[in-house]
Amino acid sequence: MRILKGDMVVVRTGDERAKAPRRVLRIVEGGARLVVEGVNRVYRHVKKGHPKSPQGGRLSVELPIDASNVQVYCPKCDRGVRLASKVNADGSKYRGCRKCGAALVAGGS
């Protein structure tokens, strides 16, 4: 199931795995990689005259991580979960938690 911009995710592998749920800032490469807030931060050295840093120096930026290294966070279960495509009584679809069935909307729920 796709992870969407604004979803709250839990990083499951790597150096960032012990941190609290974080928000997805951007989807890269058709959903294969994600930029997650506060995860995989590196310094980029820039010359003087750069639009974001006219005096030059080091910019701290977030790089993409693989989508397989995160799980969507379910506030009801209070952990990372797998997603399921569920159907309402009126026939409309929604993304839900496989464990408890709670609806998960992009931007946090």
URURTA-V370993 format. One record per helix or strand. SS is the DSSP state (H for helix, E for strand). FROM is the first residue (numbers start at 1). TO is the last residue. Records with the same first field share a line. If there is no record, write none. Layout:
SS=FROM-TO / FROM-TO
This chain:
E=8-11 / 22-28 / 33-36 / 41-46 / 50-50 / 53-53 / 57-62 / 65-66 / 70-74 / 79-81 / 83-87 / 93-97 / 103-103
H=29-31 / 67-69
